[in-house]
């Protein structure tokens, strides 16, 4: 089984990573996109990404200086809500090595990353309606991300994907995987059935942590996930979407 996560807008560029970076599969594509984005004005970046002028300047500078920036392992660089739940800094070495084989991080700039793959600072959401010679980023990537994920699933051997990514990022894969690959998405709910985005994002990270800590290779083994009082709700689940609900 391979679990898939979204990236994060917030980055940790200060904490020294405990492992060296491995080569990213789509590093050349990332450099191509970053070079194209470096020609966008700060105003255009602000409009495209719906960010403040200060953030637009930060990211314009990052694209301009992309080739000179230090590479860091993605798992120790993304720092949003999902990665707060994952708590990568406290994973032991066997869990990190398991993650390298069983966890993938979707990225607007890098396509598909293994946890230790090197990345440079950037911000470019998969839903951005811009790309070189295309109307939007998902069109630019085409089937490449799904093909890479399918190849990883084939090499891993289970034929299953645990989709812990947001809809925005899963769009780069949806409908493009071979029919033989089973995909299960996960819905995290409160005891009263409310969906709370912050809690759900953190739970996605916690579930990824559970997978790599317990070295879970069988999809059904993930039904035992019980971090933060979540429990598998069989009545609200089907073959394609599982619901985990907090205990009352």
Residue, then its C-alpha position, 0 to 999 in steps of 0.5 A: x500500500x502507498x498512502x498519498x498526502x498533499x503538501x503544505x504552504x507553510x515551510x520549515x527552512x530552519x530545523x536541520x533535517x536528520x537525514x540527507x535529501x534523496x534525488x526528486x524524480x521530477x527535479x527537472x520539471x520543477x526547475x522548468x516550472x520555477x523558471x517560468x514562474x520567475x517571469x511572473x510579476x509580484x502582482x500576478x503572483x498575488x492574483x494567481x495565488x490569492x496572497x498578500x503583496x508580502x507573500x507575493x514578493x517572498x515567492x517571487x524571490x524564491x522563484x528567481x533564486x530557485x536554482x541557488x536555494x538549498x535542497x531539503x528533504x520534503x518530509x522535514x520541510x512541509x510544516x502545515x496542519x497535515x505535517x503537524x499531525x504527522x510529527x516527522x521529527x519524532x519518527x524513528x529511522x525504521x519508520x522513515x525508511x518505511x515512509x520512503x517506500x510507502x508514502x508519497x507527497x503530491x506537489x504542484x511544483x515537484x509532481x510526486x515526492x518521496x518523503x526524503x526527496x529534496x525540494x527547494x522553497x516554493x509555493x505553487x498550489x496544484x489548483x493554480x490556473x497557470x502553467x507554461x503553455x497551458x491554462x492550469x497546472x494539472x493540464x501541464x502535468x498531464x498523466x505524469x504524476x499518475x503514471x509515476x504513482x502507478x509505477x510506485x504501486x506496481x513496484x511496491x506490489x500491493x495494488x492499493x492506494x490510500x488517498x489522504x490528499x485533498x481534492x485539489x491535489x488528487x485532481x492530478x491523479x483522479x481518473x488516470x490510474x490503471x483500473x486494477x489499482x484500488x484507491x480508498x479515500x478517507x473521510x474524518x468526522x467529528x462524533x456529531x458528523x461535522x467535518x472540521x477542516x483543521x481536524x481532518x487535515x491533522x488526522x490525515x497526517x496522524x493516519x500517515x504516521x500510524x501507517x509508517x510507525x506500524x509498518x502497515x502494508x495491508x489496506x485493511x490493517x488501517x482500519x485499526x487506526x485509533x489516534x486521537x480517539x478516531x474509530x473506523x465507522x463501517x456503517x458510513x464506509x464503502x469500498x471506495x471511501x472510509x469514514x473515521x469518526x471521533x469517539x463521543 
